[in-house]
């Protein structure tokens, strides 16, 4: 097949301003492609052109060194390596028996060398996909019916591999086309449909799924719209999984009063993502498990939701505090227990790759922290930040630790996520 050469990937954008080819090795490189060739560029980036396909665009790209042939259909090794590096801090969450599936998910991500600007695609890391798949295998019956509302994460392929009956809807026709292509290539069965969730829900999708997964933006209108759709497609015994930005917990409490939902479980900082251009993304989100109640939906399945409804609401707090503490080293006899065990009654504790972590949801905001393996440094993030709040929380965290020095900084940033990802799920993960 013909594909983009190693280290190159594509982006499309309706106006054409950003449509073209980009490079992992040379971040400033941009080779524009005329909008008239955008559909062909999409197929090339997604590995959907055969060895005999030919066109003016392909001839131009071959002359410029952007084109490669692959007889075996292997993905781009440079993108595989980049994804491995991005996911390394989160790999400890994946059960050893699921590492082969993780490798498949990473390869699927590396095969799709495309980002569509209009849809703001920010995929989950493959390690996060596996965290979610593991939860599904632990909590759902075999062959359960699962629906994904949007899936640039390519979780549908992994769920189908694990034996679930999977449907995915997405507004991006290129993504759905890629999922069809991978299903045909890899012998996987997924019902993948192009569907704008603002439009009425097809009758064959109403009230029939055991699990619906949606990861919308953490704004009031967007959450209400997408969760309304998710609940309308859920059967009476089913559950919804949704992802909420940690800064939006208070907002989500407000949304929960409007929707027919009851929170049935919560996992802090489960999801990690990467930006288009395969860049590190500090955004994290919490996973909420929701059950349906008897209250009426804000939007019925037969209604059209106005586009303006999903853009309403914003997060207004902006001040984030960072605390760095240097600690006196512990002797060997003191290093058996988790060094932050005194926080266990108020925070979620975990340990990964030698580091010790905690996360605590406050009345308004959150506090997270990580201690290095030698137990000589502790880094904390507090949102929203104030001097009084920092003093109270630091005293609480540091009361059992011998602090040599203590440095506090803060920045103004409207949508910055916690940098502490390693918080374990409650089941076996």
C-alpha positions, 0 to 999 in steps of 0.5 A: 500500500501507499502511505505517508513516509515515516515520521510524517502525518496529515491534518485537514481543515475546512478552509484549507489553511492548515490542510497538509503534511507535518513532520515529527522530526521537524516541527516547523515543517508544513507542506500545504495540500490544496483543498481539492486533494483533501479527501485523497490526503485523508485516505493516504494518511489513513493507509487506505490507498493501494500500490497501484493508486496514482494521481498528481498529488501522489506524484508530487508527494513522491518527488518531495519525499513524503511518500512510502510503499509498505508491502506488509501494511506495517504502521509508521515506526516513528509514530509507534515509538512516539506513542510508546514514550507518551504512554510510558508513565501510564503503562503500569495501569495495564494488566499484563494479560492485556499488553498484547491488546495494548500493542494492537491499540497503539498500532491502530493509532499509528496507522491513522496518521491524521487529525481533523482540525474542526472536530478538535480531536484529542485522542486518549493514549492507548494506555487509557483505552486499555484502562477503560477496556479493562473496566468493561471486562470487569464490570460487564457481562460477556457480549454486552452491547456497548455504544461509543459516542465519538471514538478518535480513541479507537476504543471500539476496536479493542472492545470488539476484540474482547468480545463485546457487541460494539456500536460507534457513532461519530460526526467525522466521516473520515474516522468512521471510514478508518474504523471500517477499514481496520475492521475489514483488515483485522477481521473485527466487527463494529457497527460504525456510523456517521451520526451528528448527535445534535440530530434526532437519534435513530429509532434502532439506537434508542434504549438498547445499550448496556454501556454508553461511553462519552467524553465531551468537553466539560462545559455545562451545555455540552455535558447536558446535550451529550449525556441526554443522548447517552441516556436516551440510548441506554437500556433500563439497567445500563450505565453511562461512563463520562469523563469530567475535567477535575476543574468541573466537579462543581459544574458537574454537580449542577448538571447532575441536577438537570439530568436523570442521573445518579453517580454510581462510581468515580475514578480520579484522573483515569484518562490521559490524552495526546494533542494533534501533532502527537504532543504531550497533553497535560489534560487529565479527566475523571471517569464517572459511572452514572445510572439512569433515574426516572426524571425526564431528559432535557432533550428527548431522542426525537428532538434536535439540539441547537448547536449553540446549546453545546457551547454554553458555560465556561470554567472561570477559576484560573489560579493554580498553585504549585508547591515543591517541598524538599524532605529529610530522607527516611531511614530504611525501617521507615520506608515500608509503608506508603509515605502519605498514608496519613492522608488515606482517610481523605485522599486516594493513594497510589503507587506507580513506577516508584513514585507515590501519589495522592489525589483529593477532591476538595469542596471546590477544586482539587489537590494532587501530589507526587513523591519521588522514589527516594522520598526526598521531594514532594510536588503538589498542585492546588486548584483554585489557589489562594494563600489561605487554602495553600497554607491549610492544605500544606499543613494537612499534607506535611504534618507527618513529614520532615520538611527541609524547605517549602516553595510556593508558586502560582500561575494564571491558566484557564484550563490547566489539568493536574500533572499527576496521572497515576491514580488507580481504579478501585477494582483490580487495575 
